[in-house]
Amino acid sequence: MPEQKRADARRNYERVLAVAEEQVAAHGSGASLEQIARIAEVGSATVRRHFPTRQALLEAVSHKRIEALCARAHDLTGAGDGRSALLEWLTEVVAYCVRARGLAVALSYDDTESGPYHNACSVALEEAGNPLLRRAIGEGTVAEDVTVSELISLIVGIALATEHHPDAAAKAQRLFRLSVAGLNPQDMPQN
């Protein structure tokens, strides 16, 4: 009987996740957990058992996108000059955050749910982006004190600020380009 329960739990998880992906795509990070449960034909407790927090649900929904962005960072690690490779990757992160509703919220800093700054999506992107950033810093094309965490926070802010803009993708890319102009070490303001 326990094996049957595990199989049922796996099926429920997959069904809830599939519905959650559809609902987040349609309604963004505020997708109703109760609606997800209804469509998946499970109880609200089942949804909460698999995804105890909204952040956990958004991270699960964003998992494949995050893996793709991490793989892309790896692909760019040895390409071109460091700054260009870093900016190409960050531009793709911006595009993903704008296209994939809920991803920006999944990357947001929140110290209330899992302890200070424990966010699996952000941690994965930081680890993937660090080699790109270190290379650009080593080449002297990005200020030494810039962190991937700060760059992700910047992107999250841009994605959230442009979320309801009629042409969110174009507006987000424009704001990102404006902010990138300040990445040169000589352009960075001193505290």
C-alpha positions as CSV (number, residue, x, y, z in Angstrom):
1,M,0.0,0.0,0.0
2,P,2.8,2.6,0.8
3,E,4.1,2.2,-2.8
4,Q,0.6,3.0,-4.2
5,K,0.5,6.1,-2.0
6,R,3.9,7.3,-3.3
7,A,2.7,6.8,-6.9
8,D,-0.5,8.7,-6.2
9,A,1.5,11.5,-4.5
10,R,3.8,11.7,-7.6
11,R,0.8,11.8,-9.9
12,N,-0.8,14.5,-7.8
13,Y,2.4,16.5,-7.7
14,E,2.8,16.3,-11.5
15,R,-0.8,17.3,-12.1
16,V,-0.7,20.2,-9.6
17,L,2.6,21.4,-11.2
18,A,1.2,21.2,-14.7
19,V,-1.9,23.2,-13.7
20,A,0.2,25.7,-11.7
21,E,2.4,26.3,-14.8
22,E,-0.7,27.1,-16.9
23,Q,-2.2,29.3,-14.2
24,V,1.0,31.2,-13.5
25,A,1.4,31.7,-17.3
26,A,-2.1,33.1,-17.4
27,H,-2.3,35.1,-14.2
28,G,1.3,35.6,-13.1
29,S,2.6,35.1,-9.6
30,G,-0.7,35.8,-8.0
31,A,-2.4,32.8,-9.5
32,S,-4.9,31.4,-7.1
33,L,-3.8,28.3,-5.2
34,E,-7.5,27.3,-4.7
35,Q,-8.1,27.6,-8.4
36,I,-5.0,25.4,-9.1
37,A,-6.4,22.8,-6.6
38,R,-9.8,22.9,-8.3
39,I,-8.5,22.5,-11.8
40,A,-6.0,19.7,-10.7
41,E,-8.9,18.0,-9.0
42,V,-7.2,17.8,-5.6
43,G,-7.8,19.5,-2.3
44,S,-6.1,22.7,-1.2
45,A,-4.2,20.7,1.4
46,T,-2.6,18.6,-1.3
47,V,-1.4,21.7,-3.1
48,R,0.0,23.1,0.1
49,R,1.6,19.7,1.0
50,H,3.6,19.8,-2.3
51,F,4.2,23.5,-2.3
52,P,4.0,24.8,1.3
53,T,4.6,28.4,0.2
54,R,3.8,30.5,-2.9
55,Q,7.5,30.9,-3.4
56,A,8.0,27.1,-3.5
57,L,5.3,26.9,-6.1
58,L,6.9,29.7,-8.2
59,E,10.3,28.1,-7.9
60,A,8.9,24.7,-9.1
61,V,7.1,26.4,-12.0
62,S,10.3,28.3,-13.0
63,H,12.6,25.3,-12.6
64,K,13.0,24.5,-16.3
65,R,13.5,28.1,-17.2
66,I,16.2,28.5,-14.5
67,E,18.0,25.4,-15.8
68,A,18.0,26.8,-19.3
69,L,19.4,30.1,-18.1
70,C,22.1,28.3,-16.1
71,A,23.0,26.2,-19.2
72,R,23.2,29.3,-21.3
73,A,25.6,30.9,-18.7
74,H,27.8,27.9,-19.0
75,D,27.7,28.0,-22.8
76,L,28.8,31.7,-22.7
77,T,31.6,31.2,-20.1
78,G,34.4,31.1,-22.7
79,A,32.7,33.1,-25.5
80,G,33.9,36.5,-26.7
81,D,35.0,39.1,-24.2
82,G,33.9,38.8,-20.6
83,R,31.6,41.9,-20.6
84,S,29.9,40.9,-23.8
85,A,29.3,37.4,-22.6
86,L,27.9,38.6,-19.3
87,L,25.7,41.2,-20.9
88,E,24.4,38.7,-23.4
89,W,23.4,36.3,-20.6
90,L,21.8,39.1,-18.5
91,T,19.9,40.3,-21.5
92,E,18.5,36.7,-21.8
93,V,17.6,36.7,-18.1
94,V,15.7,40.0,-18.6
95,A,13.8,38.5,-21.6
96,Y,12.9,35.3,-19.7
97,C,11.7,37.4,-16.7
98,V,9.5,39.5,-18.9
99,R,8.1,36.5,-20.9
100,A,7.7,34.0,-18.1
101,R,5.1,35.5,-15.8
102,G,6.0,34.7,-12.2
103,L,9.7,34.3,-12.8
104,A,10.6,37.8,-11.5
105,V,8.7,37.1,-8.3
106,A,10.4,33.7,-8.0
107,L,13.7,35.5,-8.1
108,S,12.7,38.2,-5.6
109,Y,14.5,38.5,-2.3
110,D,12.2,37.4,0.5
111,D,13.6,36.7,4.0
112,T,10.3,35.7,5.5
113,E,9.8,32.2,4.2
114,S,13.0,30.2,4.1
115,G,15.5,32.2,6.1
116,P,17.6,35.0,4.9
117,Y,18.1,34.9,1.2
118,H,17.4,31.3,0.6
119,N,15.9,31.3,-2.9
120,A,16.7,28.3,-5.0
121,C,16.1,30.1,-8.3
122,S,18.3,33.0,-7.4
123,V,21.0,30.8,-5.9
124,A,21.2,28.7,-9.1
125,L,21.4,31.8,-11.3
126,E,24.1,33.3,-9.0
127,E,26.2,30.2,-9.2
128,A,25.8,30.0,-13.0
129,G,26.5,33.7,-13.5
130,N,29.5,34.0,-11.2
131,P,32.1,32.7,-13.7
132,L,30.8,35.2,-16.3
133,L,31.0,38.1,-13.8
134,R,34.4,37.1,-12.5
135,R,35.8,37.0,-16.0
136,A,34.4,40.4,-16.8
137,I,35.8,41.8,-13.5
138,G,39.1,40.1,-14.2
139,E,39.3,41.9,-17.6
140,G,38.5,45.2,-15.9
141,T,35.3,45.7,-17.8
142,V,33.0,45.5,-14.8
143,A,33.5,47.1,-11.4
144,E,35.1,44.8,-8.8
145,D,32.3,45.2,-6.3
146,V,29.4,44.2,-8.6
147,T,27.7,40.9,-7.6
148,V,25.4,38.6,-9.6
149,S,22.9,39.0,-6.8
150,E,22.8,42.7,-7.4
151,L,22.4,42.2,-11.1
152,I,19.5,39.8,-10.5
153,S,17.8,42.2,-8.2
154,L,18.2,44.9,-10.8
155,I,16.6,42.6,-13.4
156,V,13.8,41.6,-11.0
157,G,13.0,45.3,-10.4
158,I,13.0,46.1,-14.1
159,A,10.7,43.1,-14.9
160,L,8.3,44.0,-12.1
161,A,8.3,47.7,-13.1
162,T,7.4,46.9,-16.7
163,E,5.1,43.9,-16.1
164,H,2.0,45.9,-17.1
165,H,3.5,48.0,-19.8
166,P,1.9,47.6,-23.3
167,D,5.3,46.5,-24.7
168,A,6.9,45.1,-21.5
169,A,9.8,43.3,-23.4
170,A,10.9,46.5,-25.2
171,K,10.6,48.7,-22.1
172,A,12.4,46.2,-19.9
173,Q,15.3,45.8,-22.4
174,R,15.5,49.7,-22.7
175,L,15.7,50.1,-18.9
176,F,18.3,47.3,-18.7
177,R,20.4,49.0,-21.4
178,L,20.2,52.2,-19.5
179,S,21.3,50.6,-16.3
180,V,24.2,48.7,-18.0
181,A,25.7,51.9,-19.1
182,G,26.7,52.4,-15.4
183,L,28.6,49.0,-15.2
184,N,31.9,50.4,-16.4
185,P,34.2,50.8,-13.3
186,Q,34.9,54.5,-14.1
187,D,31.2,55.2,-14.2
188,M,30.3,53.6,-10.9
189,P,29.5,56.1,-8.2
190,Q,31.5,55.8,-5.0
191,N,29.2,55.4,-2.0
